Every structure is written in C-alpha cells, then in structure tokens.
Amino acid sequence: MKRSTWIFLVAIIALLPIMIFRDYTPDNELRYLSIADEALRNGTFFTFSHQGVPYADKPPLYLWIVMACRLIFGCYPMVVLSMFSLVPALVIAGVMNSMVGKGYNSDSIKELSTVMLLSCGLFLGTAIVVRMDMLMCMFIVLAVKSFWNMYTSRRFSGRDTWLFPIYLFLALFTKGPLGLIIPMAGVAVFLLSVRRPKMLCKCFGLKTWAVLLLLSGVWFAAVYFEGGHDYLNNLLFHQTVDRAVSAFHHQRPFWHYAVSLWYCMQPWAFLLVGVTVVAVCERTVKSDVQRLFLSIAVTTFVVLSCVSSKLDVYMIPAYPFLVYYAVSNLSAFNDNKWVRLSVAVPSVIFAVSPIAVWFMSDYQLLGNFSPVLLYAASSLLCLTGIAVLSALYRRRDVGSAVFFMGGGLALTVFLCGWFVGGLNPYLGYGDVCKLAAQSGHSVLVDKNISEAADMDVYLGKRMSLVDADSVSRNVHGKDFVLITDTANISKFPNRTAERCGRLCVIR
C-alpha cells in the first residue's frame, strides 16, 4: 500500500472518534439543522427560512444534503454529516497530488504536502465541522484541475470543457459568489502571468458562460417561483453586493487575514509563509504548476481581503495551493537554518506543553476540561516535539520532522476524540434537551440562551420560548420543565434542578 494511502487512513481513523461522539455547536451547525427541518415542514427546496425569517444567506446544495440525511435516517447523524467535510478534504488532497504529476521528488512532495495540509490548523478543523466550506473548496480545486487538464493538453474541447463550468457552478451553488470568483480570478491571473491572455477567451468562452448562465438561470427561476421577488433580491444583492461592500455580518478590516493566518495555519504557518516569501523573492518558480498554485493562493488572499465580510474559515480555498506551492520549493531550502527553525518553534511549544497544563491546573484555569485528558494529550505532544527536534538537529531532515509532527498530532486528536463526549454539555444542547424531554411534557426554553430557538431540532414542537424571570414570578402551583442558565437556579428555590454543563433543567 502506498504511503499516501496510509496518510489518508490515519487521517480518517484520527478524526472518527470526534465525528462519532461530539454534539452539534449551536451557533452554526445546529442552525443549519433547524433551517433544514423548517424547509422540510414548509415543503420548500430553493428558499429557506430560520424561525420564520427568510434565510437567503446560503445556496441550497449543502442544505439539501442536510435535508436528505433527515429523510433517509430520520435524524441528523453527526458522523454522516461530518463525512461531507472529511471526504471533500481527502478529495482535495488527492486532486492536488494528481496535479503535481510525475518527476523528480514528486512522490515526496505529494506525501509531505498531504501530511501538512491535513494537519494544518483550521483546515483540519474544517474537515470535521458541519459546514459547506470544505465542499466548496473541493469544487474549486476540481475546477482548477479541469482547467489544468485543458492547459497542459492544449485541448479546449472534450470532457474538461464541460466539467470546468459545472464545477464552477457547483462551487457557487454550495457557498455563493466566492466559489465562482476565486477560481476564475486565480486562473486569469495565472494565464496573464505566463503571458497567454488568448487562453482566457478559450477557458471562459461561450460554452463556459452558457453552462453557468443556464444552470444559474434555472436556480434563480426556481427561487423566484418559490419565494418571490423579495427573496430573489435578498439572495442576489443583499447577501452578495451589500455583504462584500459594507458587511452586516463579520465585518473585519482589510488586514484581518494577514494576522489570522499566523494562528490558523499552525503548526506550519512559519514554514509555509517563510518558504513562500523566500521562493518568490528568489524567483525559484520553475514550473507552470508552481505558478498556478501561487497565483490562486495569492489571488484568494487578495480577493477575500477586499471583501468586507471576513471569517477565518473563508480562507480555506487558499490552503491547498499555498501548502503544495511551499512544499514544492522545500527541497531547495532543506538545509536552510531558518526553515528548520520555523518547524522547531512549534515543536518547542509542544515539548513544554505539560508545563502549561500543570500551570493551568495549579491555578484552576482548566475550566471544564479533564486534567487527566489534558496531561495525556500534552504528554503526546511533548513526545512529538522531542521527536521533531531530534529529526531537525540530528538528521537535519525537514521531511522526517514533518511526518513526526503530523503523526503526533493525529495520535493526539485520536486520543482527545474518545473523551469529547464529556464536553458535549458545554459544547451543544443535545444532552440538556434529552434530559428535559425525559418528562414527556412540553419544555419551556429560556429565550435568553444563545440560539435557544434552534433547540427545536431536538425538542420538536414540544417546546416554547419564555423569559425565565417571568416564569420565576409566576411559578406558584404550576408544573413545568424549564431549560435555563445555571445562574437562574436560585430563582426557583422549591423546584428540582438538574445541571447539564452551563445549563440546567428545572422541574
């Protein structure tokens, strides 16, 4: 079995416990489930609402996947929905490997790139969360792959000329305009950089625009007939132009991503950014595929920085191209002390992590986390850091250090995954809703709890939003089941209260 196959298997095994045992987070994941439930009740498939309010924020493809899970399984299995993030992440790595091609050290580049990509901070997190970002990223990478096939073969007829616009539309249909803008802008910048502007007309010719306009026209027509003019206007203008120019959600300054990438791409941020900057400054771009990777990574960074609405997860499409570009240049800097230092810095942090856990435990800063679990996880990270430092300063081999780092992180994630269920009362609302539903009666939910209305995913119609203070003033002689914050327990002195994380059930 090839080493790259083993890397994929290790990634799946490492993430599987988290995907099985964790609860949905209220702020995004639970909201998507609630929207899907509401769409199924209303019988709508192109227009959506959240607690009765039109929700034109996202295109329908991912919500269709969520709705299909409900229809097939009768519930929302975390492991199934997480697969729609994990599998696209693995597909991305596989497609990027196919673009590297054959040649000197190509197998080494593929293996190192795969390890770094799948263990890269936010990319790793996005590979398991129930969001549409990784799915969009997969379609972007597939669109770039189709373009690359046309570019290298110099054939602008056949299967790839159809797949290219279809993948572009699917990226648009998954997350919105950025799914279309990022690959198109990146491809355009690449063709201009290699001085082939005439290919722009061939790649973005009549066939491409005909497919995009036809599919988009069908989508918009369905939206209009199902939701009317106001919903269509909200989808096409309010959620796109208004959000890009003056965001009403997640507004950040222009330089936000220049700061966030330093922590979002750990433990590889110093290595990736350092090698990329040095390679560009020394003009070591030797092949067209390197230039393509660099063009799309930089274009994505610039485009997203210009958009007013910013979230760190929006930058995910840049990660594969930045990682593969940097690793393709890594052999030229393998003996560079600064390159080894960029890997050594996070390794030293890992090596001293047990001291940080001891400090937090001594000063009671661990919160809801188990000290035993944190000591075990930090011990694994400590051993990982020592192994990486040994590879760097005894073998002087950055490649071995990368494999040690990736393997240690996989073991740590696997270990923590088995205990994530203990954090569910603090992570989501599944446990507290299950506790409240045991009475068999309708449940009152304190409306002051964040995203309280989305508990309808667990409680269905047997819930009502109330004000806990109002209930406490009219409590005499009434039977009820109330989900509220633990701080409100003192307001119900003669009632039974069962704690569940930061919330409680008062009977």
N, C-alpha and C positions, 0 to 999 in steps of 0.2 A: 504494500500500500504506500502511495506517495506521501511525503511529509506534509504537503499542503492539505491532503485529505485528513491526516491526523490532526492538523491545526483546526479544521472545521469541526471535527468530532469533539475535540477538547472544549471548544467554544460552546457547543450545544450542551455538553454534559455540565459544564461550569454554570451555565445560566438556567438550566432546567429546574433546580430546586426553587429559585426565586420565582420563576414563572408559575410553579405549582402552588406555592404556599402564600404568596403575598396578596394583599387586598388592593382594590382599585383606589387611587387617590381621588379625593373629592373635587379638586379644582379643575381638572381637565378630563380625566378618564371617566369618572362617574357621570360627568355632564354629557359625554358622547353617548353613554348607555341610556341616559334619560331622554335624550333627543331621539334616539332610535326607537325607544318604547313609544314615545309620543307620535312618531311618524307611523308606526305600525297601527296604533289606535285610530289615527286620523285617515289612514289609507293613502298617504302621500309618499311619493318617491323622489321627487325633484325639488320640492320645497319643504323646509323644516321649521320647527318652532321649538322653543325651550321654555317650558312652563307657560305656554300660551303666547309667548312673544316671538315674532318671526326671527329665524336664525339663518341668515344668508352668509354667515362668516366662512363656511366651508362648502366646497363642491360635494356632490353626493357619493362618489365612489367608495370612500372609506366608510361612510355611514351605511352604505348598502352592505358592506362586509359585516358590520356590527349587527345590522338587522337580520342578515342571513344566519348568523350564529344563534340569534334568538329563535328564529323559526325552526332551525334544524335541531338544536339542543334543548330548547325550552328555557334556556338561561344564558348567561354570558360566561363561559368557561375562560378563566384567565389564561390558561396555557394555550388555548386555541387562538384567542385574540392576540396574544403576545407573539405567536408564530408569524403573524402578518407584519411584525417588525424584525424578528430574528432572521427569518428566511430571506427577506429582501437584503439584509445586511450581508448574509453569506453570498447571495447572488451578486451583489456589488463587488465583493472581493473576487469572486470567480470571473466576472466580466473584465474587471481591471487587469487580472492576471492574463487573460486572453489577449489584451491589448499590448502587453509588454512584449509578446512574441518570443521568438527564439533568438539565441545569440549568446555572446559571452556573459556569463554570470546571470543569465535571465532567471534560472531556477532559484538562485539565491535571492534575487530581487523580489521575486514573487513571494517567497516564503517569509522574508523579513517584512515586506510590505503588509502581508496578510496579518502577521502577528501584531504589528504596530497599529494597524487600522482597527482590528477587533479588540484591542486593549486600550484604545485611545479614549480616555475620559468620557466625554459627552457622547461620542459615537457608541461606546459600549452601553451607556445608559439608555440611549435612544433605541438600541437593538432589542429592548425588552418592554419599554413602556407602550401603552395602548394609545398611540398617536399615528398620524398619517405621514409624518416627516420622512421616515425611512423608506416608506413605499414610494413617495415622490422622488426621493434620491435615487432609488433603483431605476425608475423610468428615465430620469435624467441621464444616468450612466448608460443605460441601454440605448438611448437616443444618440449619445456621443459615440458609442460603439458602432452603431449603424452608419453614422457619418464617417467614422474612421475606415470602415469597410469600403465605402464609396471612394474615399480619398486615396486609399492605398491601391485599390484596383483600377482607379480612374474610370469606373463604370457607373454611369448615372441612370441606369435602368435595371430593372430586376427587383428582387425582394427587399433589399435595403432601402430603396427609394420609397417603398410603401411603409416599411417599418419605422423609418425616421419620423415622418409626421404623426404616425399612430402613437409612438412613444411620447412625442411632444404633447399630443393631446391628452394622453393618459396622465402625464405629469401635471398638466393644467387641471384635469378633471379630479385629481387627487387632492391638491392643496391650493391651487389658484394660479394667478398670473406668473408668479416667480418660477413655477415649474416650466413655463414656456420661455420666459425671458432669460433665465440663467444659461441653459444650453445654447440658445440661439445667439446670445451675445458672446458667449465663450467661443463658439465655432467661428463667428465673424471675426473676432479678434485674432484667432489663430490663423485664419486664411489671409488676413491682412499682414500678419507678422511674417508669413512665408511668401508674401508677395504673389498671392494667387487670388486677387479680387474677383476674377471672372468666375471662379468656382462658386461664389456667393449666389449668383443667378441660377446655377445648376442645382445647388443644395436647397435653396429656397425658391425654387421655381414654381411653375404652375401646378404641378402635382402636389407639392408640399402644401401650398396655400389652399388648394381645392379640398384636400382631405381635412385640413384644420378648419376651414370655413364650413364645410358640410357637417362635420361632427359637432362643432360648436353651435351651428345653426339649429340642429336637431335638439341639442341640450337647451338652448335658450327658448326655443319654441315650446318645449315641454314645460319649462319653468313658467312661461307666460300663461299657458293654458291652465296650469295647476295653481299658480299663485298670483297671477295678475301683474299689472304694470308696476305697482309699488315694489313688489318683491324682486322683480327683474331689475329695476333701477337700483335697489339696495345691493343686489349681487354684482352688477356691472360697474357701478360708480362709487357708491358709499363704501363698500368693502375693498375697493381697489384704489381708485384715484385719491379719495379722501384719506385712506389709511396710509398711502405712500407719501402724500404731501404734508399732511398735518394729522398724525395718528391720534385717534381717540382711545387706543389701547396700546400699551407697551411702548410709549414714546421714549426714545433714547437719543443722546447726542450722536453726532457723526462718528466720533472716535470710539464708540462703545465696543465694537468688535476688536479694535486694536488692543484693548485692555483685556477683554474677556477670553481671548484665545489663549492667553498665558496660563489660565487655570482650567479652561475647558479641554485643552489638548494634552494635559498632563497624563502620564509621566513623560511624554515625548515632545512637549512644547519647545523646550530649549533646543533639542536636536533638530526637529523639523524646521523651525524658523531659522535657526542658525545655518544649517546646511543650505537651505533655500536661498537665503540672503547672500551667502558666500558664493554659491554656484552662479547666481545671477550676476553678481559683481565681477566675477572672474570669467564670465561668459563661457561656462562649461556645458551649455546646451548643445548636445551633439546629435540629437536625432529629432525627427518630427514628432514622435510620440511624447518625448520630453517637453517639447514646445507646446504641444496640445494640452498636456496636463497642467503646465504652468499657466497657460492662457486662461483655462477655465477656472483654476483656483483663484487667480488674481482678479479675474472679471467678477466672479461670485462675490469676493470680498468687497470690491468697489461698488457693485450694484446694491448689495444689501446695506452697505454703509450709507448710501444715498437715500435709502428708503427710511421714512420717519419711524415706522413701527419696527421694533427690533426685539427679538428674543434670541438667546444664545443658540437654541436648537435650530433656528432658521439657517445657521451657517453650516449645517451638516453636509449639504451637497459639495462644499469645498474640501471636506476632509479627505475623501478617497484620492482626489487628484493631487492635493498637497503632499500626502503621505507617499504616494507612488513616485512623484517627482523627486522628493527629497531622497528616498531610498535609492533611486536610480543613479544618484550622484554620490551616494555614501562611500562607495569603494575608493573614490578619488581622495577622500578625506579620512580614511580609516586610521591613519597614523597621526592625524592632527590632534594635538593635546586638548584643544578647545572642544572638539567633537566628543572626545572621551569624557571631558568634564561635564558636558551637557547631559550625559547619561549618568554620571557619578552623582550629580546633585540630588535628583530624586532618590537614588539608591541610598545615599547617606540618610535622607529623611526616613526612608523605610527602615533602615538599620536601627535608628534610635526611636522608632515608634513605640516600643514597650515603655520607654521612659515617659513619653507623653501620656500614655494610658495610666501609668502609675500616678503621674501628677494630677490628672483629672479625677482619678479615684480618690486620691488623698484629700482633694479639695471638694469632693462631692459634685463634680461637674459632668458626670456621665449621664445624668438625666434618666431616661427610660431604658438605656442600653445595659445589657448584662455585662458586668466586669469580666466574667469568665470568658464570654464570647470575644470581647474586645482584646483580652490578653492572648487568646488563642490566635485571633486574626493578626494582631500586631506581631506575634512571635513568627508567624509565617512570613509576614512582610519583612521582618528583621532578617530571617534566613535568606530571603530573596535578595535583599540589599547586599548582604555579605557575598552571596554568590556572584552578583553582578559586579561588585567592586573587584572580586578576585579575577573575573574574566577580563576586566579592563586593565588591571595593573600587573597581572601575571602573564596572561596570554596576549594582552594588548589587542583583543579581538572584540570589536563593537558588535559584530553579528551574534556571537555567543552571548554577550551581555543582553542583547535584545530578547533572545529566546529565554534566558533565565528570568528576565523581568516579566515577560508575557506568561510564562508558566507559573511563576509565583503569584501573579495577580489572578490567574484562573483558579488556582487552588484556594486562594483567599475568598474569592467570590463564591465558589462552590461551598465552602465551609459556612459562610455567612447566610447563604441561601436556605440552609436547613433550619435556621433559627429566626428567619424573617417573620414567620407566623406569630411569634411572640410580640412583635412590634405592631401587628395589624390594628389593635385597639387605638394606637396612636397614629397609624397611617391612614386608615379609612373608616368607613361607617358600617362595614359588613357585620362585625361582631356585635356592636351595640344594637343594631336593628334586629339581629337574630335573637338577642336577649329580650328585647322589647316584644317581639312577636310571639314569644312563648305563652303569653297570657291569652292569646286568641281573640283579644278585643282590639278595637281601633286604637291607634297610637297617636298621641299628641307629640309634636316635634317643635322644640323651641326655635322660632324663626330667626333668632339672633345667632344661631350656629352657622358658620360659614357653609354655603352651598347646601343648606338644610333641605331645600325643596327637592334636591336630587336623591334624597333617601327613598323616593317613591320607586326607585329601581328595586329596592329590597322589600319595601312595605306595600307597594301597590296602592290600591285605593283605600287601604285601611290606615291612612294617616291624615292628620290635619295640622297645618302650621298655626301655632299660637304664640302668644307672648308669655314667657314663664312667670314674669312678675304678676300679670293679670290672673293667671291660674292660681298662684300662691295666695292672692287676696280673696279668691272665691272657692277655696278648697274645701270648706266645711261640708261634710255629709255627701261628698261626691266620690265616685270611683273613677279612677283614670290611670293611664300608663303614659308617662312623660319622659321624653329624651331631652336632656338639657345638660348644661355645663356643670361640672362637679362643684363649682363655686356657688351654685344655687341650692345645694343640699340643705343648708341651714334654714332656707325659707320654707321647708316642708318638715317641721320637727316631728310630726306624728306619722310620718309615712316611711315605708321601706325604700331604701336607696341601694342600688347595686352599681358599683363603679365599673366602668369599662374604659380604661385609658383615661383620656382627659374629659370624657363624657360619662354620664350616669343614666340609669333608668330608675325613675321614681314611680312607685306603685301606690 
